[in-house]
Amino acid sequence: MIIGIIIIVVVLIICWFSFTKKDPATLPVTVIKDTVRTPSISDTTVLEGEIFTDENGREYRIETNIIQIPRKTYIKGNVSGKYRGDLIDEDEKQYNSTIYEFAIYEAQVTCSEFRENIPFENFGEPFPKEKLPTVLPVALLQDEKLYGLNVLEPKLFAFDSISKLHQVEGTQIFGTFTAEITGYILDYIPKTEEEIVYLDKLETLVPLVPEVSRPLISSGTETGNIEAKGNYTRKEYYATNYKDTLWGRWNYNATTTNSTASGCFSTTFTSILVLLWLVFLVIMVPNMGIGLLYIVLIILFAAFQKFFIWVFRITGLLLFIVFLFGVAGSFNQSTKPYVPKPLVVNTPREIKPEITPVKDTLTNAVTDQIISRYRSWQDYDGTPYEGKYTLKLNDCRDSKSFKNNLNLAQNNLRSYDEIIYSLKERDKNKLAGLYHLFDSINASNKLSEVKFAEMVVSFVQDIPYALILEKDCNASSYTDIFTRKYLLSPGAVCEGEQRFGINTPTEFLADLKGDCDTRTLLLYTVFSHYNYDVALLSSEQYGHSIIGINLPINGTAFNYNNQRYVLWETTAPNCKPGIIPPDISNLNNWRISLKSK
């Protein structure tokens, strides 16, 4: 009944606005013409009605010609982005590069200098020109704002690939890079010129029309836009002037199986709406009674609004007020009270850690220190948990020293997997205090396998997010958008100068500072201890890390060797298993770095 009342109110509001419009005869008429950008170099405008006579008695008028003069604005700055490419054959290797076919598909430029019509001189060894596109679409960062534009004839210098984010798949490489860039942006400056045209040379006195533009010519450079209809697709290209675009030919794709033609979708969506509307009428009409009669009367008044406009306005307003009271009353009479579920809040609940010295019984000398931390959190059903866990200070120092002296370089995917595996193996036997806390909670609450996993993950999700970086925490030291934006945001928490940009499980539990891979490494270590079938998944494209767990839970899952690993976000408070944000939900961009079974 409540749904029916709400839909009726929406119908009334639509009708009210449609019937309060002015008579069309009293409205001003505005003609809007479609415009198409063309590569023409000038437009002609005639000042109609202004006719002059020269000293010889000949009549003339003045045409105003607007000439578009091209202007090149040269830029110099820093660029960062992502690239892909095919590995070069050994016998074709040149420029000391491991990439043969190179393509940048995402880039951001921070400009340091601008110069009009004067190119910048080379200031270093350039990146091979043949490996760069003629037109480089970029996002220009200027005054903390992003602008989309095309850099023409780009040149890159001091090219540096970020090895941590490399990914090799077969004969292809994906990664990120930073470099210095020069190039130019093309735009056009309008210039007005006047020309005398004598009327005796014209056949008629009607206003002149602009001259017909030249047809667009493709430069062969793709813009990246693709249009699909059924099994046919076509690509969009830049014109030779790099200011306009045009579409290529339609090509038949015999292997296309997932057509998303807008016409088919629109027809299906419309059919569903009609069906839902019919079901609504069948269910609600018998219960609507007098309300349905009022709607019919409103429609009749609408058909003759010229005669009954004021009667309709008053009636519609009264009816709208009645429905508002009806909706309020229906909520007051509801038999199903709203019971909100408590949410995990991203604020710390632990008190200051306690430090207890450990002394030798014979010499009374301090041999170690015990770190005790109190934690209080809730799971997804609002069940509260609390307790203390302990760590040995010497274990924390040993883990940090092991990490700093680990003889591995993070220059490929396999190295990254070896790093986190080594850190997990080093710390798996140092978490007895945390295991004791979880065991006591499990014994007191008799948790199922799924509820125990939710208790453990919510424990980590409840810890406030902190960015762990291999360099310092200065935003100006980074070019990627996420790191800069986070470090510049109010209340940002960062821990810099950490090797590999990650904290070990003991380091994380000691100071409660961790980002995505620090959290997933701790959870993977804990779940492995409790014999769960768990996987640590990484994505170089998304720069993110999540946990996958083989449990009977609905939601988004990663399938591997007939095993289903439900994905679990660890940085978002109160995020349940199987719920993944749309912007990181493409499973083709995820891979398993560690797997317990």
N, C-alpha and C positions, 0 to 999 in steps of 0.2 A: 504494500500500500504506500509506503514511504517513497519507493522508487517512482511509482505512478504520479504522486503529488509533485515530486521534483521535476519530472519530465513535463508535466502540465505547466509548471511555473516557467520553465525555459521557453515553451511554446508561446506563452503569454508575453514574455519579454520581447521575443522576436516580432510578434504581431504588433506590439506597442510601437516599436521603433519603425516598423514598416508603414504604419498608418499615421504617424505624426510627421511624415515628410511633406514638403511643400508641393503645391501644384506644379507640375513640370513646366507649365507655361510661364511661371514666374521665376524660374531658375536661369542663371546665366549659362550660356552654352560655351564650352571650352573644347576645341578640337585638338586632340593629341595625335601626332603623326609618329609612326614607327621610324626609328633611325637606325641606320646600318653604317658602321665604320668602314671606310674605304680608303685605299691608298692614294686618292686624288690629292693633288698639290694645292688646289685652290677651290673656293666657292665664290659664286657671283651673286650679289644682292642688288636689285634695281630699286632706286627711290621713286616709286610709282607716283605720278602726278606732278613731279617737279620737272617741267619742260622749260628750256631756256632758248634764247635766240642770239646767234652770234652777230658780228658786225656785217656779215654778208647776207643776213636774213635767213640763214639755215637754222632749223630747229634741232635741238639736241637735248639729251639728258645725261646724267652722270651715273655710271655703274660703279659700285663699290666691290672691289675684288679682295677677298681675304686669302692671302697666301700663307701656307703652312711651311715655316722654315725649320728644318731639322736642327736639333741641338744635342750635343753629346756632353753629358756630365760624367766626368771620370771620377772614380772612387778608389780609395786605398784603405785597407783595414784588415781585420782578422775574420776568418771564416771557420766555422765548425759544422760538421754534419755527418751523414752516413753514406757509405758507398757499397757497391757490390761489383764483383768482377770474376772473370775466369782465370785460372792459374795459367801462367805462361809456360810454354814448352822449354826444356833446358836448352835446345839448340837455337831458340829464338829470343833468349833472354837479353834485355838491353836496359839501359838506364838504371841498372842495379835494382830493378823492381821485380816483385813476385807476382805482379798482376799484368795480364796481357790485354784483356778487354776491361775497361774501367768505366763505371757509370755512377754519378752522384745522384741520389734520389731524394735527399733532404739536406738543406743547408741553411745556416743563419750567419749573417754578416754583421759585424760591428764596425762601423766606419770611423776612421780617424781623420781623414782628409777628403775634401771635395774640390774639384777643379773643373772649370767649364772649358771644353774644346781643347784642352792641353793634356795629353796623356802623361802618366807617371812613368819615369824611367825604371828599367829593371833594377832591382835591389837584391839580387841573389840568384842562385841557380834555379831556373824555373822548372816546375813540374811539366812532363812531356805534353806539348800542346795537343797532339793527336789523341790523347787519352781523355780530353775534356770536351764537353759539348760546346757548340757554338753559342748557344743561349743557355744560361744557368739560372733557373728559377730559384730565388732565395727569399728568406724572411729577413728584412733589414731591421736591426735593432738601433733605434735612434731616440734619445731622450726617454728611455725606458718604455718605448712603444715599438710595436712590430708592424712593418709595412711589407706587403708582398710585391715583388717586382722582378724583372728579368735583367740580369747582368750579361751584356753582350761582349763577346771575345774575352772571356775571363782568363786571367793568368794567375797561377798559384805558385807561391814561393815558400820555402821552409816547411814543406809538407811533412806532417808528423802523424803517423797512424797510432791510435790508442790500442795497444796490444791486448789490454785486459778484456776488451769487448770484441775481439776477433771471433768469428765463427766460420768453420770450414765445413762445407757440405759437398762431398764429391769433388768436382772440379771447380767449385765456386767458393768465393770468399765474401763474407759480409763483415763490415766493421765500421768504426767511426774514425774521424780524422780532425786535425786542426791545421791551419795554414794561414799565410798572409796572402791577400788577394788584391789584384787590380783589374779594372775593366771599366765599362762605361754603361750609362743608362741613356736610352734614346727617347726624347720627347720632341714635340713640335711647338714652335712659338708662332702664334698668328700675327701676320703683318697686313695692314690695310692699305690698299692702293686704289686710287680713283682713276677712271677712264672715261673720256668723252665719247659718246656713241650718237651719231647723227640719225634722225628718224627717217630720212629719205632712203637710208640703206636697209631699213627694216621692212618686212612685208606687212606686219601688223603692229599695232600699238599695245598688244597684250604684254603683261610682265614677262621678262626673260626668265627662262628656267635654268637652273644650274647645269653646266655641261656634264655629260655622262661620264661617270668614273671609269677608269681602266679596270679590267677584271683582275681579281686577286690571283697572285702566282705563289704557289707553295715553295717554301724554302727547304722543305724536306726535314725540318726539325719538328719533332712531336712536342705537343704541349702536355701530354700525359692524360688528356681526356679521351674517353672511349664511349661511344654510344652503341647500344645493342637493341636490335629488334628481331625477336625470334632467334634463328640461327645465323643472323647476319650482324656483323659489327663493322664500324668504321672509326677511324682515328682523326683527331683534330691536329692541324699543323699550323705553325707560324707562317705568315705571309713573308715575302721577301723584304718588306719594310720593317718587320719585327714589331709592328704596332697592331696589326690586325691578324685574325685567324680565319682559317677555312677548314672545312671537313673534306676528308678523302673519300675514296670510293667505298661502297658497301662490299664486304667480303663474306662469302659463305663459310661457316665453320661447321664441318660435318660432325665434329666431336662434341659440340656444345650440347649439354644436357640440362643445364639449369637456367633456361631463359627467364629473364625477369622483365619482359616487356610491360611497359606501363599500362597499355590498353587492357591486357589480360588481368593485371592486378586491379585496375580500376573497376572492371566489370565484376570480378569476383567480390571485391569489397562492397560494391553497390548492392549486389545480390544478397550478401550477408546482412547488410543494414535493412533491406526490405523485409527479409525473413524475420529478423529480430523485431521489427516494427509490427508485423502481423501477429507474432506471438504475444507481444505486449497488448495489442488490441483485444485479442481473444481472452487474455487473462484479466485485464483491467476493466474492460468496458462494462461487464456486469456489476462491478463494484463502484464505478464512478458516478452513476446516478445523475444527480443534478449538475455535477461538474461537467459531464459530457454535453448536457444541454447548453450550458453556458458557452462551451467551446464552439458548438454549432452556431449559436447566436453571434458570437464574435466573428466567425467566418462570413456570415451573412452581412453583418455590418461592414466588414472589410470590403465586400464587393460593391457596396454603395456608400463608401466613406465620404464622398463628396456631400451627401445629404445628411449623414448621421455621424460626422466626425466628432462633434462635441459630445453627443450621447455615448459614443463608443469610448472616448477618453475617460469620461467619468465612470462608466460601467467597468472598464478595464482596470482602472485604478482601485476601485472598491473590491473587485474580484481578486486583484493581486494582494491587497491587504488581508482579505479573508484567507487566502491560501497561506500567507506567512504565518497567521495565527494557527492554521491547521498543521503546518509543518512543526511549529514549536510544540503544539499539543501532542503530536504523535511521538516526539522524542521524550516528552515527560511521561507518556504512558507506556513506554517500551518496557518489555519484560526481560530484556537481556542487557544487564548493566555492562558498561564498558570497563574492562579490567586491564589496565596498562601493564605491560611487562617491563620490569626494571632494566635499564640499559647500563652496560659497562661504560664508565666515564673515564676519559683519557687524562686522569690526574693521579699523582702518586698517593698511596695510602699507607706506605710503610714509614716507620719512625726511623730516626738516625741509626745506622748500623752500630752494633755493639762490638767492641774489640776486647777479647780476653786473652791475656798472655799465657803461653804454655811454658812451664819451667821444668828444668831438669831436677829430678828428685834428689840427686846427690850434690850437685854444685849450685842449685837454686838459680842457675842462669836461664834466661829466656831463650828457648829454642825455636819457638814458633808463635803465631797468634791465630786465634779463632775469630772469624768474622761471622756475626749472627745478624740476619735480616728478618724483620717481621713483614709479612705480606697479608693483605686482605682484599678479596675480589669476589665476583659473582659469575656464575655461568649464564647460559642463554635463557634459562628458566627463572633466573633471579635467585637461585640457591647460593647462599653465602658460604665462602670458605676463608679460613685464616690459619696462620701458623708461622713458625720460624723455620728457617733452614740455615745451615752453617757451612762455611768454607774455611780451608786452611790458607793462610796468607802465603806460605811457602809454595803451595800448589798454584796460586794465582801468578806468583813471580816466575815459577818454572814454565807455565804455559806461555807467558809473554816472551820469555827468553827463547823458548823453543820456536815460537812464531817468527821472531826477529832474526833468528839464525837458520831458518829453514832454507835449504839449498834448492830452491825452486824459483823459476821466473814465470810470472803470470803473462805468458805471451801467446797462449793458445787455449782451446777449450779443455784439452786433456790436462794441462798444467793446473788450471783452476780446479778441476775435479780432484787432482792429487793433493792440492793445498788443503781443501776443506776436509778431505778424508784424513789427512795427517793430523789436522787439528782435532778432529773428532776422536781419533784413536788415542791421542795424547791425553785427552780430558775425560774419557768415558768412565774411568775409575776414580775420578776426583770429585764426583757429585753425590757422594753417599748422603750428605746432609739434605740435599734436595729430594733424593729418593725416599728418605725416611719421612719427610713431610708428606709426600704424595701417598706413601703406604698408609700412614696414619689416617689421612682423609678418606682413603678408599675403605679402610676397615671400619671407620665410624659411619659411613654413608652407604656401604654395600653397593658400590657403583657397578653398573654394567660396563661392558667393554667400550661401548660408544660413549656413555656418560663420563667414564674415566678420561677418555680422549678429549672430550669437551672441557672437562675440568682443567686438564693440563694446558690446552691451547689458550683458553680464556685467561689463564694465569699469565701467559706471555703477552697476549693482546692487551691486557690491562696496563702493561708497562709503557709509559710515554715514549713516543718515537724520538730517536736521536740519530743524526746522520754521522756515519763513521767514514772518515776520509783518509787516504794515504798521504795527502799533502796537508797544508794548513787549512783553517776554516775561513779564509778571506774570500769573499764572493768574487773579487776581481781576478782570482787565480783560476777561475773555471769559465768555460765557454758554453757548456750545455745548459739548457734552459731550466731544467728541474733543480740542479744544484744551486745555480745563481738565485733563482726565485725563492728557494727555501732559505738560503743563508741570509737573504735580504728581508725575509718576513719577520714580523714581531714575534718574539718568544722562541726563535729558532734555537735548537739544542744541537751542538756539533762537538765531536771529539776527533781532532785531527792528529796527523803524524802517527797513524796506526798502519803497520805494514799490511799490504794487500787490501786495505780499506775494510777490515773485518775485525771483530772482537771474538776471542775464543769463548767457549761456554763459561769457563770460570771467570774470565774478565767481565763478561756480560752480567753474571749473577753478582759479582762484587760491586759494580757501580751502576747497574741497571741502565746502561746506555747501549742501544743497538738499533740498527736498521734492518732491512729485510733479510739479507743473508746471515747476519749475526743471529737473528731470531730463528730462522729455519735450521741453522746448524745446531742450536741448542735443542730444539724440538726433535730433530732427527736423532740426536744422541740419546735423548730421554726415551723416545718411542722404541729405539733399537734395544735399549736396556730392558724394556718391558715386553720384548719379543713381538712387537707389532710389525706387520708388513707395511713398511713406510718407504717413501721415496722423496728425495730432495730434488725439485725441478728448478731449472734456470732458464732464463730467456735473455739472450744478448740483445735482441731487437727491442725488448721492453726495458732492459736494464733492471730486472726484477728477479726475485726468488720466492718460491712458495713451497708448501708441503703438500704431498699427495699421500693418502692413506687408504689402504684396502679394507674398507668397512661397508656394511650394507646401509649406505646413506644416499638419498636422492640428491641430484644436482650435477653440476658440471664435473666431468671426470676425464682423466687421461688414461687411455687404454694401451697396455703394453703386454705382449705375449699372453693374451687372453686373461689378463688381470686388470681390474678396474680400480684406479687410484682417484678417489674423490679429492678435488683440489680445495685447498684451505688457505685463505689469506691470513697472514699473521700480523700485519701492521695496522689493520683497521679494528678498533674496539667493537666487540659484540658482533663480529662478522661470522656467520654460521658456515659450516662446511658445505661445499658445493655452490656457493654464491661468489661469482667472480665478476668484477667490473667489466663492462662491455669493451673498454679500450685495451684490455689485456686478455681477451677471451679467445683469440685465435690459437687453437691448440697446435697448429703447425709451427708456431713460433716458440714452442716449449720443448725442452729435452730433459731427460733424467741425468742428473750429475752423480747422485748416490742412491743406492737401493739396498735395503736391509736383507731382502730374501731373493 
